[in-house]
Every structure is written in structure tokens, then in C-alpha cells.
């Protein structure tokens, strides 16, 4: 009975772990799509495409007990074409009181279309820079999922925080928020009642300045940043400081925690942060913003949000920390160039967080996590990782946990299988280090090019099948002992969606023997009914397909057959039909004596002892291959195309 109790206990623990992992992912997805519903109403704003923002000085005056903002935004920009006006994204609910350029008051209009249009004093010539100062105030729009939030926590404390992904920044400050521009650097000044602590991106160059009942806190962020990752939070935080990195590249971790939640348990959770940072730095590169800080700020929305240098968090469960931290590399340093490429943010963060499980918890837990993702992906038969133009206007599709997160993550896992760890991780390091992508935007094609460079061959077939098209394969695999020390494996495949005719993939196979022997191998499956003869140092009694759950697949069948070994069938000549190169495969305990090729007239056209040889110079038609071996003479017929 003890064994029975233990079995059910382990099943319960495994189910609870899987359920917890899915709940964590759902929280992450929900928070990251918080303001994304605005995408339904916001296309790329053509009126903001004629300039490049190089600098923002953001001055905000707020009180967590009051739902309102007063601000002054000073923006330096470079004209990309001759300009007489400059347009910013800004919610209709905000009101501008003045706009200045070089102390000169400028005329402006709030269009009613969530835009601020400023008339410049003279034509701003292409290639030249200008600076405008916008003073505004108002109550950000209350539309159900606010990018700007004030709330009272259960203990009575007032709290303010922002969450702008992807198009909520305009709700609380005039900006340019499309995925086509990053601001080179920002300075943020937050003025709030002095009892509160303010949080934003980057570091504090000097101590906060108290002026009467208020306090102004200055943050500087010196890396390129898109508008949706600029953030602010204000409340009665407790601050917990840590450090990460190794000398001389150490950097601070600053955690802003609700005081009523800060206890030994939460501190233990936070103490995972430097360990995960070290893991990511070893796998990829040093933390991309190590000249400043990393940290967390607790906020009131479920899940987390990867604001650059300071992730906003509802709690501090390890996998949530791991996911938001992974975004600092994948999403913050390199940002998806369009919402169709969202998997470059979310698929990466999901898989990198899964590698925390792999490295901290071991292979069994990693297999469980991948199994959970595969089950989610294959719960429906269709769905591509890459979005169509129409899908890119649908918030639920953009932030699909099944496709953008889980399938994106497992495609990376399969790419790792295909390339091998050395090439896979080197390709990602090259991707992160590319000066054309680092601290900028990237598309799926950019990533594919980097991985092809280390692979040394095209990955078009792989990306077409797994990224751009839909569905997954189902495998029917048979295996049988095939002579002394060999196993024959036959693979067939069907597809869940008609968009893919065949998924070409390396397939992991585990062969087992009576004495507990285990032999792992990978076969490169490129066609249906493909046969493989594998040398194994023992007699096979069992085999498994994909024992580590590395492939997106479902409803597979594996059959260990008792068919008798036939030497005639064990000698294979392929491909057939053949164009250039002919290959002969035979059991390892047979030696070759001579191979002779005859044409359909019975004339000898080739004679040698090689198992692989060219027939490219032969005429098309039927050919006969005579194979003389230590165990007899065998004949095969092939067709030369």
C-alpha cells in the first residue's frame, strides 16, 4: 500500500506542478496584454514617421491618492524629411497648456484623434534636430484596462503604477509609440508626496530632492528604449538591495516591495534573482543593462511586465522572475520589429525561463515543462507562430499563450535539437551581439539569418514548417532487430494541418536492452516511409520515440516488431530513383567484395568496392546493381533520373 500511496502522491505533485506552471504562464500573458486591446484601434501612425526621437526628459507630478497627472515632456528629435509640423500620440483626455521650442511659444492642436499636432516656427530640414517642450495635465482615459492606474491596497496604502504594452504610453504622456523608433536615452523626474518612493527605468544619478511636502526623484536610462517600456510606480515601498555579476562587472539589483508583503519567504524568493541573472549571463551574454541596474517593483496587476531594468511584478515566484528577466535580453535589448514577430519576445522569454527549470531542477522537471507546452500547443490542430496581417490586429492572437508563448518556445527547443547546443547558443549570442539588432528591433528573418550562419546551411524548410505554417506531425514508427548489432527503424508521418506537406525533423530515439542498456540516437527524418539501419551494441528489447519531449507532436504510435531478419532486405540501395550519388547500406558484420552496375542492355557500366559512389555520368533509365559480399551475391534494381 505504501507504494500505491507514493504513486498517487507523485502523480498529485506532478499534476500540481504542471497546473502551477500553466497558472503562472496565464498570469504572465494576462499582464503583458493588459493594454494591448488598444491595438484594435491603433495602427502604425503615419503622421509620426517623419522624425526620429533621440531623447526624452520626462517630468511627472503625481499623487497615488489622486487619479491624475501633470507633466512636462521635453523631446529632442531628428527630422527624417522636411517638417513644418510634428505629431505626437496623445490621448484625447489629456490637455496641453503650452508647447515651446527654444523658449518660443508654439501653436498646437489636439486633433481629437488621440494626437497632438505642433506647428514648428520654421521648416525643420531633413537631417537636422530640434527640441520641443510640452506641458500637459489631465486624467488618463478610464477605459477598462488602464495604462495608468491608482489603487488602494488592502492595508490602506495608495499605489500608482503604469503598464503601457503595447499602445498605452499615449494615455499618460505625449509620445511616439510605434515599433519603429527607440529613444536613445531618457531622464525621468517623478515628483510625489515625500512619504512615497518613486520607481522608473535606469539609475538615480543623485539623491531625491525634498521640497516642502513633495519629493522629486530623478532616474536616468542611457540605453535605447521603446515608449511602451518606459514606466513609473509610486507608493510606500520597502527597498531590498542585492547585487549580481562578477567583478569588475558587478551591478545592483534593487527590489521595491510592498512592506506588508516583505518577509523571509519573499526574501528567499528574491534571492533567486542573482542566480538566474548569472545563468543567463553564462548562457548568452552579460546582462544587457549592467551599467545601470536590474530590479523589481511590486504592482497590482496579475503577472509581470518587463519594463527595462525594472520588471513590475505581482509576486515573486521563481518562474515569473525568470520570464520577465529573460525579456531584458529578448524584448528589451532586442525588440520584435512588428507584432507579427511577437514570438521573438514571448517565445524566447518562455523558453529561456524553461531553461531555468532545466538548469536548476534537472532533466525530469524540464521534460515535464516541455510536456505541458506540447499539450497546450497540440490542443488544437492549427495555428502558426508568425502572425498574419489580420491576426496582428487581434490582441488575443498576439498574446496567445498557445502560439506566441508555448509554440514559439518549443520551436526554439526544436531548433536547439537540430543545430546542437554549441551552434544553437552561439547563434543566439551572435543575434544579441549584432550591432544592427542590439538595442534595436529585429524580425524573424533577422533571427533566421543568424542561425543559418552558424548552422552552415539553409533553415528555410524548418522556419516555413514550424514558424510560418501551421500544425504538427504525428509519427508511426516501427523498429526491429536487424542482424548482429543492428536495428532497423521505419518512420511514417501525418500532419495535423494541410499547410505543411511534411515536417522534416531530427527524431530522437532511445533503444533499450535486457540488461538495462540504453542507446540514444537521432535520425534525420526527411521523407515518409524512410528506413534507418542503426548500429547498436546490444540486442534491442524496447525503444522510445522522443523520450525527452523535444518535438511538438501528438498521438504517436511506436511498434517493436518480431519480424525475422532477412539479409536480402537488410541490404538497401538508395535513393531510388537516383540522380547523382548512390549509397549502399548493409549490416556491419558483412564485408563488401565487389559492386557492379549494369545498364538495361546488360552492359557493365561501373565496378568498384565503394558503398557510396557517383552515377551522374550514366544515362537515364533502369540500372541493375550486383552486390558481391562475404555472405553471398545480391541484386537490386534502381531507376536513374
C-alpha positions in Angstrom: 0.0 0.0 0.0 2.9 2.3 0.7 3.9 2.1 -3.0 0.3 2.9 -4.0 0.2 5.9 -1.7 3.6 7.1 -3.0 2.4 6.7 -6.6 -0.7 8.8 -6.1 1.4 11.3 -4.1 3.9 11.7 -7.0 1.0 11.9 -9.5 -0.6 14.7 -7.4 2.7 16.6 -7.1 3.4 16.3 -10.9 -0.2 17.5 -11.7 0.2 20.3 -9.2 3.5 21.4 -10.7 2.0 21.3 -14.2 -1.1 23.2 -13.1 1.1 25.8 -11.3 3.3 26.3 -14.4 0.2 26.9 -16.5 -1.3 29.3 -14.0 2.0 31.2 -13.9 2.0 31.5 -17.7 -1.6 32.7 -17.8 -0.7 35.4 -15.3 2.2 36.5 -17.4 0.1 36.6 -20.6 -2.7 38.5 -18.9 -0.4 41.2 -17.6 1.5 41.6 -20.8 -1.7 42.0 -22.9 -3.2 44.5 -20.3 -3.2 47.5 -22.6 -2.9 45.5 -25.8 -6.6 45.7 -26.6 -5.8 49.2 -27.9 -4.1 47.6 -30.8 -7.5 47.0 -32.2 -7.9 50.8 -32.5 -4.3 51.8 -33.3 -2.4 51.1 -36.5 1.1 52.5 -37.2 0.6 56.2 -37.1 1.8 57.5 -40.4 1.9 61.1 -39.0 4.8 60.2 -36.7 7.0 58.5 -39.3 8.8 61.7 -40.4 11.0 62.0 -37.4 13.3 60.0 -35.0 13.2 60.6 -31.3 16.7 60.8 -29.8 15.9 62.0 -26.2 13.1 62.5 -23.7 13.2 64.4 -20.5 10.0 63.3 -18.7 8.8 65.3 -15.7 5.8 63.9 -13.9 3.9 65.2 -10.9 1.6 62.7 -9.4 -0.1 61.6 -6.1 -1.0 57.9 -5.7 -4.2 59.1 -3.9 -5.3 61.1 -7.0 -6.1 59.8 -10.4 -4.4 62.5 -12.4 -1.1 63.5 -13.9 0.7 66.8 -14.5 3.7 66.6 -16.8 6.3 68.2 -18.9 7.8 66.2 -21.8 10.9 67.6 -23.5 11.6 65.8 -26.7 14.7 66.0 -29.0 14.1 64.7 -32.4 15.8 64.4 -35.8 13.8 65.2 -39.0 13.7 62.4 -41.5 12.2 64.7 -44.1 11.4 68.4 -44.2 8.8 69.1 -41.5 6.5 72.0 -40.8 4.6 70.2 -38.1 5.4 67.4 -35.6 2.8 64.9 -34.4 2.8 63.0 -31.1 0.5 60.2 -30.0 -1.5 61.5 -27.0 -4.9 60.5 -25.5 -7.8 62.9 -26.1 -8.3 63.0 -22.3 -5.0 64.8 -21.7 -4.9 68.6 -22.1 -1.8 70.6 -23.3 -1.3 74.0 -21.8 1.8 75.1 -23.7 4.4 74.0 -26.2 7.7 75.7 -26.5 10.8 75.5 -28.8 13.8 77.5 -27.6 11.6 79.4 -25.2 9.3 80.4 -28.0 5.6 79.5 -27.6 4.3 77.4 -30.5 0.8 76.9 -31.7 -0.6 73.4 -31.4 -3.9 71.5 -31.8 -5.3 68.4 -30.2 -6.8 66.6 -33.1 -9.4 64.6 -31.3 -7.9 61.5 -32.9 -5.5 60.9 -29.9 -2.9 63.1 -31.5 -1.1 66.3 -30.6 -0.1 68.3 -33.7 2.5 71.1 -33.2 3.3 73.8 -35.7 7.0 74.4 -35.9 8.3 78.0 -36.1 10.1 77.3 -39.4 10.7 74.3 -41.7 12.8 71.7 -39.9 15.1 70.4 -42.6 15.7 66.7 -43.1 18.7 65.6 -41.0 18.5 68.5 -38.5 17.5 68.2 -34.9 15.0 70.2 -32.8 13.6 70.1 -29.3 10.0 70.8 -28.2 8.7 71.1 -24.6 5.2 70.0 -24.0 3.4 70.9 -20.7 0.1 69.0 -20.1 -2.2 67.6 -17.5 -5.3 65.5 -17.1 -6.9 62.2 -16.1 -5.7 59.4 -18.3 -8.6 57.5 -20.0 -10.6 55.2 -17.9 -11.4 52.5 -20.5 -11.3 49.2 -18.6 -7.7 48.3 -18.9 -5.7 51.4 -17.8 -2.1 52.0 -18.7 -2.1 54.4 -15.8 -3.5 53.1 -12.5 -4.1 54.2 -9.0 -5.5 51.9 -6.4 -5.7 51.4 -2.6 -4.1 48.2 -1.4 -5.9 46.1 1.3 -3.7 47.7 4.0 -5.0 51.1 3.0 -1.8 52.3 1.2 -2.2 54.3 -2.0 -0.4 53.0 -5.1 0.3 54.3 -8.6 1.8 52.3 -11.5 1.8 52.3 -15.3 1.8 49.4 -17.8 1.8 50.6 -21.4 2.4 47.5 -23.6 1.9 47.9 -26.5 0.0 51.2 -27.1 -0.8 52.6 -23.7 2.0 55.1 -23.3 0.0 57.8 -25.1 -2.6 57.5 -22.3 -0.3 59.3 -19.8 2.3 61.2 -21.8 2.7 62.6 -25.4 5.0 60.1 -27.2 5.8 58.2 -30.4 4.8 54.7 -29.6 5.0 52.6 -32.8 7.6 49.8 -33.1 9.8 51.8 -35.4 11.7 54.1 -33.1 13.7 53.7 -29.9 14.6 56.7 -27.7 18.4 56.8 -27.3 18.2 57.9 -23.7 15.8 59.3 -21.1 15.7 61.3 -17.9 12.7 60.8 -15.7 11.8 63.2 -12.8 8.9 62.0 -10.6 7.5 64.5 -8.1 5.2 62.9 -5.5 4.3 63.4 -1.8 7.5 62.9 0.1 6.3 59.8 2.1 6.4 57.7 -1.1 9.2 56.1 -3.0 9.2 56.5 -6.8 10.4 54.0 -9.4 11.4 54.2 -13.0 13.9 52.9 -15.6 17.6 53.2 -15.1 19.5 54.6 -12.1 19.2 57.5 -9.7 22.1 59.9 -10.5 21.6 61.8 -7.3 19.6 61.6 -4.1 15.9 62.6 -4.2 15.2 66.3 -3.6 12.6 67.2 -0.9 10.8 70.5 -1.5 8.1 71.1 1.2 5.6 68.2 1.2 6.9 66.8 -2.1 9.9 64.9 -3.2 11.4 64.7 -6.7 13.3 61.5 -7.7 15.5 61.5 -10.8 16.1 58.4 -13.0 18.5 58.3 -16.0 18.4 55.5 -18.5 21.2 55.6 -21.1 20.1 52.8 -23.4 17.7 52.9 -26.4 14.1 52.2 -25.2 10.7 52.0 -26.9 7.9 54.1 -25.5 5.9 51.0 -24.2 8.8 50.0 -21.8 9.0 53.4 -20.1 7.4 53.1 -16.7 6.6 54.8 -13.4 5.4 53.5 -10.0 4.9 55.4 -6.7 3.9 54.0 -3.3 5.3 53.3 0.2 7.8 50.7 -1.0 10.3 48.9 1.2 13.6 48.6 -0.7 15.7 45.3 -0.7 19.1 45.6 -2.3 21.1 42.8 -3.9 24.0 42.6 -6.3 24.8 40.4 -9.3 27.6 39.7 -11.8 31.3 39.2 -11.1 34.0 41.8 -10.7 34.6 44.0 -12.5 31.1 43.7 -14.0 29.0 43.8 -10.8 25.8 45.7 -10.8 23.0 46.4 -8.3 19.6 44.7 -8.0 17.0 47.0 -6.5 13.7 45.5 -5.4 10.7 47.7 -4.5 8.3 45.7 -2.3 5.1 46.4 -0.6 6.1 46.5 3.1 3.2 44.3 4.2 4.4 41.5 1.9 8.2 41.7 2.7 9.0 38.7 4.8 11.5 35.9 5.0 9.6 33.8 2.4 9.6 36.7 -0.1 13.2 37.4 0.5 14.1 33.8 -0.2 12.2 34.1 -3.5 14.1 37.3 -4.4 17.4 35.6 -3.6 16.9 33.5 -6.8 17.3 36.7 -8.8 21.1 36.9 -8.9 21.3 33.2 -9.6 19.1 33.4 -12.6 21.0 36.5 -13.8 24.2 34.6 -13.6 22.7 31.6 -15.5 21.5 33.9 -18.3 24.9 35.7 -18.5 26.6 32.3 -18.8 24.2 31.0 -21.5 24.0 34.2 -23.6 26.0 37.3 -22.5 26.2 39.7 -19.6 23.0 41.4 -18.5 22.4 44.0 -21.3 21.9 46.9 -18.9 24.6 46.0 -16.4 25.9 49.6 -16.4 22.7 50.6 -14.6 20.6 48.1 -12.6 18.2 45.3 -12.6 15.3 45.0 -10.2 11.6 44.5 -9.5 8.7 46.8 -8.4 5.6 45.2 -7.0 2.4 46.3 -8.6 -1.3 45.4 -8.5 -1.9 43.7 -11.9 -1.7 39.9 -12.2 1.6 38.5 -13.6 4.5 40.8 -14.6 5.8 43.3 -17.1 9.3 43.5 -18.4 10.0 47.3 -18.1 13.6 47.8 -18.9 15.8 47.5 -15.9 12.8 47.1 -13.5 10.2 44.4 -14.0 6.8 45.1 -12.5 5.7 42.1 -10.6 2.5 40.9 -8.8 4.6 38.4 -6.9 8.0 36.7 -6.9 7.5 33.1 -7.8 10.8 31.9 -9.5 9.4 31.3 -13.0 7.7 34.7 -13.1 11.1 36.3 -12.2 12.8 34.1 -14.8 10.3 35.0 -17.6 10.4 38.8 -17.1 14.1 38.8 -16.6 14.6 36.9 -19.9 12.8 39.8 -21.6 15.7 42.1 -20.7 17.6 40.3 -23.4 14.7 39.2 -25.6 12.2 42.0 -25.9 14.1 44.9 -24.2 17.6 44.8 -25.7 16.2 43.4 -29.0 12.6 44.1 -29.5 10.2 42.5 -32.0 10.1 44.6 -35.1 6.4 44.0 -35.7 3.6 42.5 -33.7 3.7 39.6 -36.2 7.1 38.8 -34.8 5.9 38.8 -31.2 7.4 35.3 -30.6 10.9 36.9 -30.7 9.8 38.4 -27.4 7.4 35.9 -25.8 8.6 32.6 -27.3 12.1 33.4 -26.3 11.2 34.5 -22.7 9.1 31.4 -22.2 11.9 29.1 -23.4 14.6 30.9 -21.5 12.6 30.6 -18.4 12.1 26.9 -19.1 15.9 26.6 -19.2 15.9 27.8 -15.6 13.9 24.6 -14.8 16.4 22.6 -16.9 19.4 24.0 -15.1 18.1 24.4 -11.6 15.6 21.5 -11.2 17.1 18.8 -13.6 16.1 17.0 -16.7 12.9 15.3 -15.4 11.3 18.7 -14.4 12.4 20.1 -17.8 10.7 17.2 -19.6 7.5 18.0 -17.5 7.6 21.6 -18.5 8.1 20.8 -22.2 5.3 18.2 -22.0 3.0 20.9 -20.6 3.8 23.2 -23.5 3.4 20.5 -26.1 0.0 19.6 -24.6 -1.1 23.2 -24.9 0.2 23.6 -28.5 -1.5 20.4 -29.7 -4.8 21.1 -28.0 -5.8 22.5 -31.4 -4.7 21.2 -34.8 -3.8 24.6 -36.5 -2.1 27.8 -35.7 1.2 29.3 -36.8 3.8 31.1 -34.6 4.1 34.0 -37.1 1.0 36.2 -37.3 -0.8 37.3 -40.5 -1.6 40.9 -41.0 -5.2 40.4 -39.8 -4.0 38.4 -36.7 -1.7 41.3 -35.8 -4.8 43.4 -35.1 -6.2 40.8 -32.7 -5.0 41.2 -29.1 -5.9 37.6 -28.1 -3.9 36.3 -31.1 -0.9 38.4 -30.5 -0.7 37.3 -26.9 -1.8 33.7 -27.5 -0.2 31.5 -24.8 -0.6 28.5 -27.1 1.2 30.0 -30.1 3.2 33.1 -29.3 4.5 31.8 -26.0 4.4 27.9 -25.9 4.8 27.1 -29.6 7.4 29.8 -30.0 9.3 28.3 -27.1 9.1 24.8 -28.4 10.2 25.8 -31.8 13.4 27.2 -30.2 13.8 23.8 -28.4 13.5 22.0 -31.8 16.0 24.4 -33.4 18.3 23.6 -30.5 17.9 19.9 -31.3 18.5 20.4 -35.0 21.6 22.6 -34.6 23.1 21.1 -31.4 23.8 23.1 -28.3 27.1 24.6 -29.5 25.7 26.1 -32.6 22.3 27.0 -31.1 23.8 29.1 -28.2 26.5 30.6 -30.5 23.8 31.7 -32.9 21.8 33.4 -30.2 24.9 35.1 -28.9 25.6 36.4 -32.4 22.0 37.6 -32.7 22.3 39.5 -29.4 25.7 41.0 -30.4 24.8 42.1 -33.9 25.2 45.9 -33.9 22.3 46.2 -36.4 20.0 44.5 -34.0 21.3 45.1 -30.5 19.2 47.8 -28.6 17.1 48.0 -31.8 14.3 46.0 -33.5 14.5 42.5 -35.2 12.3 40.4 -37.4 12.0 36.7 -37.7 14.2 36.9 -40.9 16.9 38.6 -38.9 17.0 35.8 -36.4 16.8 33.1 -39.1 19.9 34.6 -40.8 21.9 34.5 -37.6 21.1 30.8 -37.0 21.8 29.8 -40.6 25.3 31.4 -40.3 26.3 29.0 -37.5 24.4 26.0 -39.0 26.1 26.4 -42.3 23.0 25.6 -44.3 19.6 26.9 -45.1 16.9 26.8 -42.4 14.1 27.8 -44.8 12.4 24.5 -44.7 12.5 24.5 -40.8 11.1 28.0 -40.5 8.5 27.5 -43.1 7.2 24.4 -41.5 7.3 25.5 -37.8 7.1 29.3 -37.8 5.2 30.4 -40.8 2.9 27.4 -41.4 0.5 25.5 -39.1 0.1 22.3 -37.2 2.3 19.5 -36.0 3.2 15.9 -37.1 2.0 12.6 -35.9 4.5 9.7 -36.2 4.1 6.0 -36.7 7.4 4.3 -36.0 8.4 0.6 -36.2 11.6 -0.9 -35.0 13.1 -4.4 -35.3 16.4 -6.2 -34.6 18.2 -6.3 -37.9 21.1 -8.7 -37.9 24.0 -8.8 -35.5 24.3 -5.4 -33.6 21.8 -3.5 -35.8 18.3 -2.1 -35.5 16.0 -1.2 -38.4 13.7 1.8 -37.9 10.9 2.8 -40.3 9.2 6.2 -39.9 5.9 7.4 -41.3 4.3 10.8 -40.6 0.9 12.5 -41.0 0.2 16.2 -40.5 -2.5 17.9 -38.4 -2.9 20.8 -40.8 -2.8 20.8 -44.6 -0.5 23.8 -44.8 2.6 21.5 -44.2 3.1 18.6 -46.5 5.9 17.1 -44.5 7.8 18.2 -41.3 11.5 17.5 -41.8 13.0 16.9 -38.3 15.7 15.1 -36.5 14.0 12.5 -34.4 15.4 11.3 -31.0 15.2 7.6 -30.5 16.1 5.6 -27.3 16.8 1.9 -27.7 16.9 -0.4 -24.6 18.2 -3.9 -23.9 17.5 -6.7 -21.4 20.5 -5.8 -19.2 19.3 -2.2 -18.7 21.4 -0.9 -21.6 20.3 2.4 -23.1 21.4 3.7 -26.5 20.3 7.2 -27.6 20.4 8.2 -31.2 19.0 10.9 -33.6 17.7 10.0 -37.1 17.1 12.7 -39.7 13.6 12.2 -41.0 13.1 13.8 -44.4 10.6 11.6 -46.2 7.7 9.2 -45.4 8.4 5.5 -45.1 12.1 6.3 -44.5 14.2 3.5 -43.2 17.3 3.6 -41.0 19.7 0.9 -40.1 21.4 1.8 -36.8 24.4 0.0 -35.2 23.5 -0.8 -31.6 25.9 -2.6 -29.2 23.2 -4.9 -27.8 20.1 -6.7 -28.8 17.0 -4.4 -28.7 14.2 -5.3 -26.4 12.4 -1.9 -26.3 12.6 1.6 -27.8 11.1 5.0 -27.2 10.4 7.9 -29.5 11.3 11.4 -28.2 12.0 10.4 -24.6 12.9 14.0 -23.6 9.9 15.6 -25.2 11.8 17.7 -27.7 9.3 17.8 -30.5 5.9 19.3 -31.0 3.8 16.1 -31.8 0.8 14.1 -30.7 -0.8 10.7 -30.9 2.3 8.9 -32.0 2.5 5.1 -32.3 5.6 3.1 -31.7 5.8 -0.6 -32.6 8.5 -3.2 -31.8 8.1 -5.9 -34.4 9.2 -9.5 -34.2 9.7 -9.9 -38.0 12.5 -12.2 -38.8 15.7 -10.7 -40.1 16.2 -11.2 -43.8 19.7 -10.5 -45.3 18.2 -9.7 -48.7 16.1 -6.9 -47.2 18.9 -5.7 -44.9 20.9 -4.6 -47.9 19.5 -1.3 -49.2 20.3 0.8 -52.2 19.1 4.4 -52.1 17.9 6.8 -53.1 15.7 5.2 -55.6 15.1 6.9 -58.1 18.6 8.4 -58.0 20.1 11.4 -59.8 23.7 11.7 -58.8 25.0 9.8 -55.7 24.2 6.2 -54.9 24.5 4.7 -51.4 24.5 1.1 -50.3 23.7 0.2 -46.7 24.3 -3.3 -45.2 24.7 -5.0 -41.9 28.1 -4.2 -40.2 29.1 -7.9 -40.0 29.1 -8.2 -43.8 32.1 -7.2 -45.9 31.9 -6.0 -49.4 33.8 -7.7 -52.2 32.6 -6.0 -55.4 29.8 -3.8 -56.7 28.9 -3.9 -60.3 26.4 -1.8 -62.1 24.8 -2.9 -65.4 22.6 -0.9 -67.8 19.3 -2.3 -69.2 21.3 -3.9 -72.1 23.3 -5.9 -69.6 26.5 -3.9 -70.2 28.7 -3.3 -67.2 29.0 0.5 -66.7 30.6 0.7 -63.2 32.7 -1.6 -61.0 34.1 -0.8 -57.6 34.1 -1.6 -53.9 32.8 1.7 -52.5 29.5 1.8 -50.7 28.9 5.4 -51.9 29.7 6.4 -55.5 28.5 8.8 -58.3 26.4 7.6 -61.2 25.8 11.2 -62.5 27.6 10.3 -65.8 25.3 7.4 -66.6 22.3 7.7 -68.9 18.7 7.8 -67.5 16.8 4.5 -67.3 16.8 1.2 -65.4 20.0 0.0 -63.8 20.9 -3.3 -62.1 23.3 -3.4 -59.2 25.1 -6.6 -58.4 26.5 -6.7 -54.8 29.0 -9.4 -54.0 29.6 -9.8 -50.3 31.1 -12.2 -47.8 27.7 -13.8 -47.4 26.6 -14.1 -51.0 25.6 -12.1 -54.1 22.6 -9.9 -54.1 20.8 -8.0 -56.9 18.9 -4.6 -56.8 17.1 -2.7 -59.5 17.2 1.1 -59.5 16.0 3.9 -61.7 18.4 6.6 -62.8 16.7 10.0 -63.5 
